[in-house]
Amino acid sequence: MSDPRPLVGEPVSLDLLNTRWIRDGEPQDLLADVDGVRLWLAGTGLDDRFAADAATRECLLTAREALAGAVGRPLDLDEAAVRRIDDVLGHGRIRATLTVQGPGEEPEFADPAWGPAWTAARDYLELLRAAPDRIRGCAHDACVLHFFDTSRNGTRRWCSMAQCGNRAKASRHYARASAARGTAGS
């Protein structure tokens, strides 16, 4: 089964948020069942570490809701949003290690079902550390997707120029053309 989502390949925290999208005005949810969890784990490279099962799905849904409450305003988080993210992060920890390659870190989970959810929440922390102002929602009114702006000048507005960017351009063109026709007839 191929991934049906219109935007994939974002950092894992935003990719988890993007498991919900709108198609033809109808909400879609990749995590509606365990098959979708399996597909998401494979797409994020987490399938070799975590099981796609009902418990993992429930943990991912909890993390997705926590992230949804925080991502819209990364520079102005409220206490409830912070608490929900911290609750997810409370299900795992990083253990410092020393390997033959040098210092390392290894995530540990009391319950492995929380592993993918915790990984997504921790990734969000990394995005906040790196560039919180580049965590964005698509500028198209009918789009619910998120992305991390990696453009050189940091001005990306659309999840996809081919999708939402073109729709916005077409809407502006139609509005200008309609206005011009309206004034021409006066």
Backbone as CSV, one residue per row, in Angstrom:
resi,resn,N_x,N_y,N_z,CA_x,CA_y,CA_z,C_x,C_y,C_z
1,MET,0.844,-1.179,0.000,0.000,0.000,0.000,0.891,1.244,0.000
2,SER,0.631,2.187,-0.877,1.425,3.415,-0.929,0.789,4.461,-0.012
3,ASP,1.621,5.380,0.445,1.164,6.424,1.367,0.247,7.387,0.617
4,PRO,-0.999,7.542,1.053,-1.951,8.399,0.337,-1.842,9.884,0.687
5,ARG,-0.995,10.237,1.635,-0.935,11.619,2.100,-0.317,12.544,1.057
6,PRO,-0.780,13.784,1.017,-0.243,14.730,0.044,1.134,15.282,0.414
7,LEU,1.553,15.140,1.668,2.851,15.653,2.098,3.500,14.640,3.022
8,VAL,4.655,14.139,2.608,5.420,13.192,3.417,6.868,13.661,3.474
9,GLY,7.637,13.071,4.358,9.062,13.370,4.415,9.431,14.546,5.300
10,GLU,8.495,15.077,6.037,8.802,16.143,6.991,9.449,15.514,8.232
11,PRO,10.026,16.326,9.118,10.531,15.772,10.373,9.430,14.963,11.056
12,VAL,9.821,13.955,11.813,8.876,12.960,12.321,7.729,13.587,13.121
13,SER,7.969,14.646,13.859,6.882,15.269,14.620,5.828,15.856,13.686
14,LEU,6.266,16.541,12.655,5.326,17.144,11.711,4.717,16.083,10.809
15,ASP,5.483,15.046,10.511,4.955,13.943,9.715,3.808,13.257,10.468
16,LEU,3.937,13.165,11.793,2.843,12.596,12.585,1.613,13.495,12.491
17,LEU,1.787,14.793,12.596,0.648,15.700,12.435,0.011,15.552,11.060
18,ASN,0.827,15.317,10.057,0.341,15.220,8.686,-0.318,13.888,8.365
19,THR,-0.576,13.084,9.407,-1.362,11.863,9.193,-2.848,12.195,9.123
20,ARG,-3.171,13.476,9.330,-4.534,13.984,9.099,-4.433,15.033,8.008
21,TRP,-5.312,14.955,7.027,-5.325,15.917,5.930,-6.733,15.990,5.366
22,ILE,-6.920,16.931,4.449,-8.225,17.125,3.803,-8.078,16.765,2.322
23,ARG,-9.005,15.939,1.834,-9.045,15.610,0.405,-10.471,15.830,-0.079
24,ASP,-10.609,16.671,-1.077,-11.925,16.996,-1.644,-12.915,17.423,-0.554
25,GLY,-12.428,18.207,0.395,-13.272,18.723,1.464,-13.562,17.744,2.583
26,GLU,-13.041,16.523,2.489,-13.307,15.493,3.492,-12.061,15.203,4.320
27,PRO,-12.200,15.156,5.652,-11.047,14.823,6.494,-10.598,13.374,6.261
28,GLN,-9.291,13.181,6.224,-8.683,11.857,6.058,-7.785,11.600,7.265
29,ASP,-7.624,10.346,7.640,-6.789,10.008,8.788,-6.039,8.701,8.510
30,LEU,-4.736,8.816,8.322,-3.922,7.633,8.069,-3.931,6.685,9.262
31,LEU,-4.061,7.235,10.470,-4.004,6.413,11.677,-5.369,5.887,12.102
32,ALA,-6.292,5.801,11.179,-7.622,5.272,11.481,-7.575,3.789,11.841
33,ASP,-6.512,3.110,11.412,-6.373,1.686,11.720,-4.894,1.316,11.816
34,VAL,-4.644,0.088,12.207,-3.272,-0.380,12.408,-2.503,-0.446,11.084
35,ASP,-3.185,-0.683,9.972,-2.492,-0.674,8.676,-1.875,0.693,8.404
36,GLY,-2.587,1.753,8.764,-2.054,3.095,8.613,-0.854,3.332,9.522
37,VAL,-0.903,2.787,10.726,0.243,2.883,11.646,1.449,2.197,11.027
38,ARG,1.226,1.025,10.455,2.304,0.273,9.805,2.924,1.101,8.678
39,LEU,2.077,1.718,7.880,2.536,2.554,6.767,3.315,3.763,7.281
40,TRP,2.813,4.410,8.342,3.503,5.574,8.901,4.853,5.181,9.496
41,LEU,4.891,4.090,10.235,6.167,3.633,10.799,7.181,3.351,9.695
42,ALA,6.746,2.723,8.619,7.654,2.433,7.505,8.130,3.727,6.851
43,GLY,7.238,4.673,6.677,7.590,5.933,6.032,8.552,6.785,6.839
44,THR,8.543,6.611,8.144,9.436,7.392,9.006,10.686,6.612,9.397
45,GLY,10.797,5.378,8.919,11.966,4.564,9.245,11.943,3.993,10.652
46,LEU,10.781,3.995,11.284,10.673,3.476,12.646,10.155,2.043,12.694
47,ASP,9.829,1.475,11.538,9.220,0.145,11.503,10.150,-0.965,11.960
48,ASP,11.463,-0.745,11.892,12.380,-1.790,12.345,12.580,-1.762,13.863
49,ARG,12.079,-0.712,14.523,12.246,-0.587,15.974,10.962,-0.766,16.768
50,PHE,9.811,-0.542,16.120,8.549,-0.538,16.857,7.476,-1.329,16.122
51,ALA,6.564,-1.897,16.889,5.479,-2.706,16.338,4.303,-1.835,15.932
52,ALA,3.654,-2.212,14.860,2.418,-1.563,14.434,1.270,-2.363,15.035
53,ASP,0.740,-1.862,16.138,-0.356,-2.547,16.807,-1.301,-1.518,17.416
54,ALA,-2.369,-2.001,18.034,-3.389,-1.106,18.588,-2.824,-0.225,19.699
55,ALA,-1.934,-0.751,20.518,-1.356,0.040,21.613,-0.504,1.182,21.057
56,THR,0.315,0.891,20.059,1.135,1.928,19.427,0.247,2.984,18.777
57,ARG,-0.831,2.542,18.154,-1.773,3.485,17.526,-2.334,4.442,18.564
58,GLU,-2.775,3.927,19.697,-3.336,4.794,20.749,-2.305,5.798,21.248
59,CYS,-1.078,5.375,21.415,-0.008,6.274,21.859,0.266,7.346,20.804
60,LEU,0.273,6.952,19.540,0.486,7.920,18.461,-0.640,8.944,18.394
61,LEU,-1.866,8.499,18.597,-2.999,9.431,18.583,-2.871,10.446,19.721
62,THR,-2.441,9.982,20.888,-2.229,10.882,22.025,-1.140,11.905,21.697
63,ALA,-0.040,11.440,21.137,1.062,12.341,20.783,0.635,13.316,19.692
64,ARG,-0.130,12.840,18.719,-0.576,13.722,17.634,-1.436,14.859,18.183
65,GLU,-2.324,14.551,19.104,-3.156,15.594,19.710,-2.317,16.571,20.517
66,ALA,-1.329,16.060,21.230,-0.441,16.927,22.006,0.336,17.857,21.081
67,LEU,0.865,17.312,20.005,1.612,18.123,19.043,0.707,19.149,18.361
68,ALA,-0.503,18.760,18.038,-1.438,19.683,17.381,-1.707,20.897,18.266
69,GLY,-1.725,20.699,19.574,-1.950,21.811,20.482,-0.751,22.719,20.635
70,ALA,0.417,22.223,20.279,1.642,23.000,20.460,2.168,23.600,19.167
71,VAL,2.055,22.905,18.073,2.704,23.315,16.829,2.150,24.624,16.275
72,GLY,0.897,24.889,16.471,0.315,26.111,15.945,0.898,27.380,16.535
73,ARG,1.527,27.282,17.696,2.103,28.455,18.340,3.371,28.098,19.105
74,PRO,4.426,27.728,18.409,5.647,27.254,19.070,6.345,28.302,19.927
75,LEU,6.086,29.567,19.693,6.750,30.609,20.481,5.876,31.111,21.626
76,ASP,4.655,30.580,21.743,3.719,31.047,22.761,2.891,29.868,23.282
77,LEU,3.551,28.904,23.902,2.861,27.711,24.388,2.130,27.996,25.691
78,ASP,0.942,27.428,25.828,0.244,27.549,27.103,0.568,26.337,27.979
79,GLU,0.206,26.428,29.241,0.530,25.371,30.212,-0.051,24.017,29.810
80,ALA,-1.267,24.001,29.293,-1.902,22.733,28.921,-1.143,22.060,27.776
81,ALA,-0.722,22.837,26.780,0.034,22.278,25.649,1.368,21.724,26.130
82,VAL,2.032,22.458,26.998,3.304,21.998,27.552,3.108,20.692,28.319
83,ARG,2.082,20.634,29.129,1.804,19.441,29.941,1.527,18.216,29.062
84,ARG,0.766,18.409,27.969,0.459,17.266,27.092,1.720,16.730,26.407
85,ILE,2.591,17.618,25.950,3.853,17.176,25.343,4.715,16.493,26.400
86,ASP,4.810,17.091,27.583,5.613,16.497,28.654,5.083,15.128,29.075
87,ASP,3.769,14.960,29.055,3.192,13.652,29.382,3.675,12.582,28.405
88,VAL,3.720,12.922,27.118,4.217,11.963,26.119,5.700,11.704,26.360
89,LEU,6.470,12.771,26.599,7.915,12.626,26.831,8.207,11.824,28.098
90,GLY,7.279,11.824,29.033,7.460,11.068,30.271,7.485,9.561,30.078
91,HIS,7.135,9.093,28.887,7.106,7.649,28.614,8.428,7.110,28.076
92,GLY,9.431,7.959,27.995,10.741,7.507,27.514,11.831,8.375,28.097
93,ARG,13.038,7.961,27.853,14.180,8.755,28.300,15.387,8.410,27.439
94,ILE,16.392,9.249,27.544,17.645,9.022,26.827,18.679,8.514,27.822
95,ARG,19.323,7.433,27.471,20.417,6.896,28.281,21.713,7.195,27.539
96,ALA,22.614,7.876,28.230,23.922,8.159,27.636,24.714,6.862,27.546
97,THR,25.427,6.700,26.443,26.222,5.491,26.227,27.597,5.872,25.672
98,LEU,28.493,4.931,25.765,29.786,5.065,25.110,29.925,3.881,24.175
99,THR,30.199,4.171,22.923,30.356,3.122,21.920,31.768,3.215,21.350
100,VAL,32.136,2.278,20.507,33.460,2.332,19.885,33.586,3.551,18.968
101,GLN,32.448,4.110,18.529,32.467,5.325,17.721,32.525,6.588,18.589
102,GLY,32.354,6.450,19.891,32.387,7.594,20.799,31.106,7.700,21.599
103,PRO,30.865,8.889,22.176,29.660,9.076,22.985,28.400,8.879,22.156
104,GLY,27.391,8.344,22.800,26.134,8.119,22.109,24.961,8.263,23.052
105,GLU,23.794,8.110,22.504,22.556,8.151,23.265,21.667,7.017,22.800
106,GLU,20.938,6.455,23.733,20.021,5.370,23.400,18.684,5.623,24.077
107,PRO,17.599,5.714,23.305,16.295,5.905,23.938,15.844,4.631,24.641
108,GLU,15.168,4.804,25.762,14.616,3.683,26.513,13.156,3.970,26.828
109,PHE,12.346,2.910,26.796,10.915,3.048,27.046,10.470,1.944,27.993
110,ALA,9.685,2.312,29.013,9.100,1.307,29.897,8.104,0.460,29.103
111,ASP,7.385,1.115,28.195,6.427,0.441,27.322,6.797,0.793,25.881
112,PRO,7.273,-0.186,25.100,7.705,0.102,23.730,6.614,0.704,22.832
113,ALA,5.345,0.531,23.193,4.263,1.117,22.398,4.373,2.640,22.368
114,TRP,5.015,3.236,23.368,5.192,4.682,23.407,6.380,5.143,22.583
115,GLY,7.206,4.245,22.096,8.419,4.616,21.381,8.217,5.574,20.218
116,PRO,7.334,5.275,19.265,7.145,6.205,18.139,6.557,7.553,18.573
117,ALA,5.625,7.530,19.518,5.024,8.772,20.006,6.074,9.630,20.705
118,TRP,6.873,9.012,21.542,7.942,9.718,22.254,8.953,10.275,21.250
119,THR,9.298,9.485,20.257,10.249,9.926,19.228,9.731,11.176,18.518
120,ALA,8.445,11.204,18.211,7.856,12.380,17.555,7.889,13.590,18.488
121,ALA,7.549,13.403,19.757,7.572,14.522,20.707,8.997,15.034,20.904
122,ARG,9.953,14.143,20.983,11.351,14.569,21.138,11.837,15.310,19.886
123,ASP,11.412,14.853,18.730,11.759,15.543,17.488,11.221,16.977,17.506
124,TYR,10.036,17.161,18.044,9.475,18.504,18.139,10.370,19.396,18.993
125,LEU,10.905,18.859,20.071,11.831,19.635,20.900,13.057,20.052,20.093
126,GLU,13.546,19.143,19.269,14.712,19.462,18.429,14.389,20.575,17.431
127,LEU,13.195,20.544,16.858,12.792,21.611,15.936,12.684,22.947,16.672
128,LEU,12.165,22.910,17.895,12.079,24.137,18.692,13.460,24.700,18.998
129,ARG,14.414,23.796,19.264,15.785,24.251,19.527,16.420,24.830,18.264
130,ALA,16.169,24.204,17.135,16.820,24.588,15.878,16.270,25.900,15.329
131,ALA,14.970,25.982,15.149,14.378,27.172,14.513,12.858,27.145,14.693
132,PRO,12.365,27.560,15.845,10.919,27.489,16.079,10.104,28.310,15.085
133,ASP,10.682,29.365,14.548,9.962,30.201,13.596,9.818,29.550,12.228
134,ARG,10.476,28.418,12.020,10.367,27.725,10.729,9.408,26.539,10.775
135,ILE,8.754,26.356,11.903,7.698,25.348,12.023,6.425,26.049,11.576
136,ARG,5.842,25.564,10.481,4.730,26.298,9.887,3.570,25.391,9.495
137,GLY,2.406,25.999,9.498,1.236,25.392,8.892,1.091,25.969,7.499
138,CYS,0.540,25.201,6.595,0.326,25.666,5.223,-0.551,26.917,5.248
139,ALA,-0.247,27.878,4.403,-0.982,29.141,4.344,-2.332,29.020,3.635
140,HIS,-2.581,27.907,2.976,-3.872,27.732,2.300,-4.952,27.490,3.351
141,ASP,-6.044,28.231,3.258,-7.111,28.167,4.263,-7.693,26.769,4.458
142,ALA,-7.757,25.989,3.408,-8.390,24.678,3.484,-7.396,23.554,3.768
143,CYS,-6.146,23.900,4.078,-5.121,22.880,4.299,-4.756,22.816,5.783
144,VAL,-4.553,21.613,6.286,-4.211,21.410,7.698,-2.791,20.865,7.870
145,LEU,-2.008,20.832,6.789,-0.680,20.231,6.837,0.363,21.200,7.397
146,HIS,1.448,20.597,7.928,2.545,21.357,8.528,3.867,20.976,7.881
147,PHE,4.806,21.917,7.947,6.131,21.655,7.382,7.178,22.424,8.163
148,PHE,8.426,22.007,7.987,9.565,22.716,8.549,10.226,23.425,7.380
149,ASP,10.217,24.754,7.422,10.713,25.553,6.310,12.238,25.474,6.244
150,THR,12.726,24.799,5.228,14.174,24.684,5.027,14.648,25.549,3.864
151,SER,13.760,26.423,3.374,14.169,27.291,2.277,15.262,28.255,2.759
152,ARG,16.093,28.678,1.847,17.229,29.533,2.206,16.786,30.801,2.932
153,ASN,15.781,31.468,2.398,15.366,32.735,2.995,14.227,32.598,4.006
154,GLY,13.753,31.377,4.231,12.736,31.138,5.250,11.377,31.737,4.942
155,THR,10.996,31.738,3.685,9.716,32.356,3.315,8.710,31.367,2.725
156,ARG,8.943,30.086,2.870,8.001,29.098,2.348,6.650,29.282,3.035
157,ARG,5.577,29.235,2.256,4.234,29.440,2.787,3.320,28.235,2.598
158,TRP,3.656,27.377,1.666,2.730,26.311,1.272,3.324,24.950,1.611
159,CYS,2.456,24.000,1.906,2.924,22.624,2.108,3.523,22.115,0.803
160,SER,2.901,22.519,-0.304,3.360,22.123,-1.631,2.987,23.222,-2.616
161,MET,3.964,23.709,-3.331,3.667,24.729,-4.336,2.773,24.145,-5.429
162,ALA,2.987,22.864,-5.746,2.190,22.227,-6.798,0.728,22.069,-6.383
163,GLN,0.478,21.923,-5.087,-0.905,21.744,-4.627,-1.482,23.074,-4.144
164,CYS,-1.192,23.412,-2.913,-1.809,24.580,-2.278,-1.327,25.904,-2.856
165,GLY,-0.070,25.987,-3.208,0.442,27.225,-3.790,-0.254,27.563,-5.091
166,ASN,-0.424,26.573,-5.948,-1.114,26.799,-7.222,-2.591,27.113,-7.015
167,ARG,-3.219,26.468,-6.028,-4.624,26.767,-5.744,-4.787,28.221,-5.317
168,ALA,-3.884,28.687,-4.471,-3.955,30.074,-4.004,-3.733,31.046,-5.163
169,LYS,-2.762,30.738,-6.001,-2.509,31.598,-7.169,-3.732,31.623,-8.083
170,ALA,-4.322,30.461,-8.323,-5.501,30.386,-9.184,-6.666,31.166,-8.571
171,SER,-6.855,31.088,-7.265,-7.931,31.827,-6.597,-7.719,33.322,-6.724
172,ARG,-6.476,33.775,-6.532,-6.181,35.210,-6.668,-6.436,35.669,-8.112
173,HIS,-6.012,34.852,-9.074,-6.219,35.202,-10.482,-7.715,35.291,-10.796
174,TYR,-8.475,34.314,-10.315,-9.911,34.307,-10.554,-10.561,35.543,-9.930
175,ALA,-10.142,35.899,-8.718,-10.713,37.075,-8.035,-10.383,38.354,-8.811
176,ARG,-9.136,38.466,-9.276,-8.753,39.659,-10.056,-9.536,39.719,-11.357
177,ALA,-9.656,38.587,-12.044,-10.377,38.545,-13.322,-11.856,38.870,-13.104
178,SER,-12.442,38.364,-12.035,-13.851,38.648,-11.741,-14.053,40.127,-11.416
179,ALA,-13.113,40.683,-10.654,-13.194,42.113,-10.318,-13.052,42.964,-11.566
180,ALA,-12.151,42.576,-12.450,-11.954,43.331,-13.699,-13.206,43.253,-14.569
181,ARG,-13.824,42.077,-14.644,-15.074,41.946,-15.423,-16.178,42.784,-14.808
182,GLY,-16.202,42.835,-13.476,-17.234,43.615,-12.783,-17.071,45.091,-13.010
183,THR,-15.835,45.591,-13.031,-15.621,47.025,-13.263,-15.762,47.386,-14.734
184,ALA,-15.494,46.416,-15.608,-15.602,46.685,-17.054,-17.069,46.853,-17.449
185,GLY,-17.945,46.163,-16.736,-19.361,46.226,-17.074,-20.049,47.447,-16.479
186,SER,-19.377,48.199,-15.635,-19.997,49.364,-14.982,-20.058,50.559,-15.860
